């Protein structure tokens, strides 16, 4: 798989899995690269780190949910009122 196809594939995967906050190790495994090589290639192709990219996707998802009037958990361990 060439570099472009690999990045396209991981970006699609991230779009589907961003809300689960995948780790660098998980993203690298999906791309079939070492963590350091994946990080380098990701930054080269996108201009941002994988972590920053996932945070932007998560923030966009939260904004969409709030706009629809849905509840948003702001912290994985946040308690919700019953």
Secondary structure as GFF3:
##gff-version 3
##sequence-region A 1 82
A	DSSP	alpha_helix	3	17	.	.	.	ID=ss1
A	DSSP	three_ten_helix	18	20	.	.	.	ID=ss2
A	DSSP	alpha_helix	24	31	.	.	.	ID=ss3
A	DSSP	alpha_helix	35	46	.	.	.	ID=ss4
A	DSSP	alpha_helix	50	67	.	.	.	ID=ss5
###
